Amino acid sequence: MTGKIKVGVIGVGALGRHHARLYLENPDVELVGIFDVMTETAEKVGAEFNIPVYKNCDELIEKCEAFSVAVPATYHHASTIPLLKKGKHVLVEKPIAASVAEAEDMVKCAKENNVVFGVGHVERFNPAMDFIKKYAENTRFIEAHRLALYPPPRPGMHRRGTEVSVVLDLMIHDIDLVLSMVNSEVERVDAVGIPVLSGTEDIVNVRIKFENGSCANMTASRVSQEPQRRFRVFQEDTYISMDYMTRKAMVLKRNKLGLARKDVELDEKNALAAELADFIDAVKASKASGKVVDPKVSGEQGLRALRVAIAIENEIRTYNDKYGFKFAPCSAAELEASDKK
């Protein structure tokens, strides 16, 4: 196992399970073990992939040098800070945290302990972005739609992602993508949104205006009947349309003869595997150089996306309070009845 990075995974639910599975396939990783507060979940994943299961998280921490943390967002800070303080490299799932104060504390702690700290904005590794980044210059308007079905029930637990609003659950992906493409500070945010089934916003629309004149319009919903993930970019001489679900793209570019169209089949690759490999590469480079090498999505970038996301949430709630809009989430009985239909 010489030269391999000893890795542990904390939280092996819907997404953490895939972290563990993909680490097994990475030749630069020795997956030491997994931990989940839901012992039954951890044992199921351990049996599925023949991975050691640790019932004592501290024991796993002592045996690893790097971790994936894939617990609910409201527990990101509590789960990550002890790792950073012990000098462990960490990749935490998005959003970086449930509050800006928690995220700032995590970024600061990582710097103080000279460790790699990355955030799981997996869409940065989507093959669509591999293509679209080639044309990022002179971006003037971005339109993004990210629509999903309401998460299914989980016995004894909240529905996945609903511990936070759809802004932090889904829209945070597109916020990060937009910020990675527009090299400018945010000038203003206009947003509306409402809870429909859960206790926080389930559908949101926002317009972000940047100081350089660029603009992004984004919609996110987790109460849609038809899933959709589209990302469209309008530049000074080019229009690019991406469909993440079909992995198809269309480019219209102005030239001397008019408009030239190009249809693109996006290359297939596993975005999460690429994200994990990027994190491990950063850890290896940091160990070799003695200096911290940031992964593609650093803690600072995760914090920047969260600041914009929280600003969107605040704008929505201020708007709803101003007009006296009150929303009551569906009861557990109502949701159970709707699931049976």
N, C-alpha and C positions, 0 to 999 in steps of 0.2 A: 504493500500500500504506500510505499515511499513516494513522496511528492504530491499525494492526493490531499485535498482539503477535507477535513473531518467536519461533516455537516449534520445538523439536527433540524427537525421540523416541529414547530410548536403550533398545534391546531391543524387537524387533518380531516376537516369537514369537506364540503363540496370542492373547494379550491385547493386546500392544503394537501388533500389526497393526491392531486396531480403534481404538486411540488415534490412529494416523496417519490412518486412513480418516475418522474423525469430525472431526479437526482440519481436514481439507480442506473439510468441509461447514460449518465455523463461520465466519461472515462477519467475526468479530473477530480471526481468526488468519491469519498468513502461516506456513505450514509450510515451514520452511527446508530440513529434511532429516531423515534417519534414520540411525541407526548400530546395528550389532549385531556382536558378536564373531564370530558365524557369518555370514560375508560372503555366503554363498549364500542364507541366509534374507533378509538385508537386500536383496539384489539382486532376489529374487523379489517381495518386497513393493513395492520401488521400481518395478519394471516393471509390476506389477499396477495401481498407482494413479498412475503417472507422478510419482514423488517422487524428488528427488535423494538418492543414497546416498553417505554419507561413510565412507571407509575409515579416516580419521584422526579420532578422537573429539574431540581438542583443537581441530581446525579447525572442527567443528560448534559446539562450545561457544562459541567466539569470535564466532560469527555470530548467536547466539540470546540472548534474554533470559529465556526460560522453557522448562522441560523436563518431559516425562513420562518417568519411569523405570519400565520394566516388565521388569526382569531377575529371575532367581530371587532369592528372599528372602535367601539367604545372601550375595548380592552387593549388597544395597540400600545398606548403609553405604559400601562402597568406591566405589560408583557415584555416590552422592549427595553425599557430603562435598566432593569437588572442585568440584561445581557450586555448592553453597552458599557455599563460600569465595570463589568468583569473583563472588558477588553475583547468582546466577541464582535465579529463582523455580522451585520444584520441586513437582511432584505425583508422589509415589512410590506404587507399588501396595502393597496390603496383603499381609502385615503390614508395619508400618513398618520392621521389621528382624528379624533372627533372634535378637537378645538385647536385654535391657533396657539394658545398658551402651551398645550401639551406638545404640539409639534415643535415649537421653538425650543422647548426643554430637551426634546429628543435630539434635535440637530446640534444643540450646544453640547450635550453629553457625548455625542459621537466625536465631535471635534476635540473635546477635552481628553478623550481616551484614545485618540488617533486610530480610529477604526473605520472601515468601509461601512457606509450607511446608504442603502438604496431603497427606493419605493417602487412597488409593483404596478406601475402604469404600463400594463402589458401592450396596450395599443401602440406604443412607440415602436414595438417590434412586429407589428402587423405588416404583412407584405404590401398592403395598400400604402402605408407610410414610407416604405422603402422607395416606392415610385414617386409619391407626391412630394417628398423632400427635395427631389431633383429640381422641382419647379417652385420652390418656396419663395424665391426672391420676388419682390414687387407684389406680394399678396395684398389685395385691397378689401375683399369680402369673403367670409367663410360662412357656410350654412351647414349645420349638422343636425341630423335626426337620429336619436337613439331610443327606440321604443321596444318595450319588452312586456311579456305576460307577467301578471302578478305572481310572485314566488309561491311555490306550493307549501302546504303546511309541513311542519316538522314536530313530531310528538315531543312535548315538554320544552320546546324552544320557540323563539320568535321566528317568523319567516325570514329567510336569508336576506340580509341587506336592509331590512325594515327597521333596524335599530337606529338608522339615520335616514335623512330625507333622500329623495331621488337625486338631489344635487350631489351629495357625497357618495351615493350608491352607484349611479350610472353616469350622470353628467360630468363628474370629475374627470373621466377619461377624455372627453372632448375639450374640457377646459385646459387640460395639460397639453393636448395636441395643438390647440390654438396658440397657447403661450409659447410653444416650441417653434412655431412658424412665424409669429409676428414679433419682430424685434423692437418692442416699444412698451412703455408703461400704460396701464389702464387709465383712461380718462374718466369714464363713468359707466355705471351699470344700471340697466332698466330691466326689471324682472317681475313676473307674475307667476303664481303657482298655488295649488291647493292640495290638501290631503283628500283622498277619496276613500280608501279602505283602511289605511294605517294612521298612526298618530302624527306623522309628519308628511311633508309634501310628497305626493305621488306623481304629479305631473307639473312640469315647469317649463316656461319659455323665458329666455333671456337674450338681451342684446348688449354686447360689450363694445364700447367705443374706445379706441386707443389714441394716444397723443399724436401719433403719426398719421391719423386719418383713417386707418384700417378699422374694419368693423366685423364682428362675428355675431351671428344669430343662431341660437341653439335651442333645441327642444328635447326634453327627456321625459319619458313616461314609463312607469312600471305597471300600468293598468290598461295596456293596449291589447287588442285581440290579435293583431298581426305584428310580429316582431319586425323591426327595421333598423338598419345601421347604415346610414349614408352620410357621406362627407363630401361637400362640394366647395371648390375653391375658384374664386374669380380674381384673375390678375389683370395687369394692364393690357396684355395682348393674348391671354390664354384663359380658357375655361376647362376645369378638370372635374369630372364627376366620378366618385368612387362608391362602389357598393361592397361593403365589407363582407356581406353574407354570401354573395355570389362570386366574390373575388374578381369582379370585372371593373374595368375603368374605361372612360372615354375622354379623349383630349381634343379640344378644338383650339387651334392656334392660328392667329392672324399672320399672313405673309403677304408678299407683294401681289399675289394673284387672288387673294381673298382669304377664305378660311380653309384650313387643312384639318381633316379629321383623322384621328388615330384611335383604334380600339385596342385595348390592352388586356391580355390575360395575365393576371398577377401571379407571380411565382408562389408555389405552395411551400409553406414551412410552418413549423410549430412555433408560434409567437412566444408561448410561455417557456418552451425549452430554450429559445434564444435569449429570453430575459434571464433565466437562471444561469445560462452559460456566461452571459455578460457579467453577472454578479461574481461568479467564481473567477473569471478572468481578472476582474478588478482586485479581488482578494489576493490572487497569485501575484499580480503585478505589484501590489502594495508590500507584500512580504519580500519580494525580490529587491525592490528599490529602497525599502525602509521609509517610504513616504506614502501617504494615503492617496490612492488612485480612485477617483470617483467612477461609479458605474454610469451607464447611459442616463439613468434617471436618478439623480442624487437626492439626498434628504432636503437640500435647499430648494431644488426644483419641486419636490413634493410639497414643501411648505408654501411655495409661491402659488401653486395650484389651489391649495387649501384656503389661502387667504382670499383668493377670488371667489371660491365656492362659498365661504362664510359670508362674504359681502353680498353675494346673490341671495342667500337665505335671509340675511338681515333686511335687504330691500323688499323681499316678498312679504315678510312678516310685518314690516312697517306699513306697507301698502294695505294689507288685509286689516290691520288694526285701525288705520285711518278711516276705512269705509265700514268698519264694524262687522266685517265678515268673520263668522264663527263656524268652525267645522268640527264635527264629532266623528271620530273614527268608528268603523264598523265593529260591532262586538264579536267576540270569538264565535258565538252561536250563529250570527249572521254570515260570517265568513265560512263557517263549516257548512251551512245550508247552501251557499253559493257554490262551494266546491263539489257538492253532490249533484248539481244540475248538469 
